[in-house]
Amino acid sequence: MIEFVKHHILLVSSLFIAVVLGIGVWFSLQKVEIEYVNPKFGDITESIYGLGKVKTDEVYDVKIAIIKTVKKLYVREGDEVKRGQMLVELEDNLRFAAPFDGVVSYIAFHEAQSVFPQQTLLRLEGMSGKYIEVSLEQQGALRVQKGQSVRILFESIRGEQLHGTVSALFSRNEEFLAHIHVDNLSKNVLPGMTADVAIEVGKKNNTLLVPLAAVSDGRVKVLRNGKKQTVTVSIGGVDGNWAEVTEGDLQQSDQIIVKRR
């Protein structure tokens, strides 16, 4: 009798879990919206995407060769200074002045403290030589060239897209890097900030396009003559929400099934 009760409880529990899981799956499916989109012919700009970081060409670190004591600090972190302005004075009247206009971004010691050899006492960064550095995958780096146009978007500056050009392409410690020159970067854009970068590597005109969201493992599902079919396609360039179809039995009358959550 006890074994029968245990078996009954286990069966009921299993059914309850199955029902709960089924309800969860049903609700999950309800969140998927189906949209029907026709393929189209249009222009596409193929881009290499990456996350860039703002840097500057002008960096000045105050370092010394022998132990010295800080006698007087003339600036604080965040101060904007002009070329020739005094930054710090050490014992024995050893003084350091700004070699260019910039912002004091780092001070490691206070007055009366001792500074040891090769320690950075103070850092000054110039704001006129700012650029964006982006790390690229090898396949992307092979298609990037100097002079190509770049679209830049800072998440905090919504709706404002900046434009730049690739000014350098090189490798460093087996990492492939591109430097991007941007005219008139805002004063509020500081070294260390990040931005989404799209390097334009190619453009094609009047090519067959499908929604990128509809492509899965080289296939798209379509509604053709009232029936659902799966069509195998080869994808070329990708630009935002659209993808170029280089091969595949797609017809302009097809209605491509796009699932959106």
LINJO-V424873 format. One record per backbone hydrogen bond with DSSP energy under -1.0 kcal/mol. CO is the residue of the C=O (numbers start at 1). NH is the residue of the N-H. If there is no record, write none. Layout:
[[CO:NH] [CO:NH]]
//
This chain:
[[1:5] [2:6] [3:7] [4:8] [5:9] [6:10] [7:11] [8:12] [9:13] [10:14] [11:15] [12:16] [13:17] [14:18] [15:19] [16:20] [17:21] [18:22] [19:23] [20:24] [21:25] [22:26] [23:27] [24:28] [25:29] [26:30] [29:32] [33:260] [35:258] [37:256] [40:209] [42:207] [44:204] [46:201] [46:202] [48:199] [50:197] [52:195] [53:133] [54:192] [55:131] [58:126] [60:124] [62:121] [64:118] [68:115] [69:91] [70:112] [72:89] [76:79] [79:104] [81:102] [82:85] [85:98] [87:74] [88:96] [89:71] [89:72] [94:90] [96:87] [96:88] [98:84] [102:81] [103:125] [104:78] [106:123] [110:113] [113:70] [115:68] [116:119] [121:108] [122:62] [123:105] [123:106] [124:60] [125:103] [129:57] [131:55] [132:180] [133:53] [134:178] [137:141] [138:142] [140:143] [145:148] [148:166] [149:200] [150:164] [151:198] [152:162] [153:196] [154:157] [157:160] [162:152] [164:150] [165:181] [166:147] [168:179] [170:177] [172:175] [175:172] [176:136] [177:170] [178:134] [179:167] [179:168] [180:132] [181:165] [186:189] [190:193] [193:54] [195:52] [196:153] [197:50] [198:151] [199:48] [202:46] [204:44] [207:42] [208:245] [209:40] [210:243] [211:214] [212:215] [218:233] [219:216] [220:231] [221:257] [222:229] [223:255] [224:227] [227:224] [229:222] [231:220] [234:246] [234:247] [237:244] [238:47] [239:242] [241:212] [242:239] [243:210] [244:236] [247:234] [248:250] [251:254] [255:223] [256:37] [258:35] [260:33]]
//
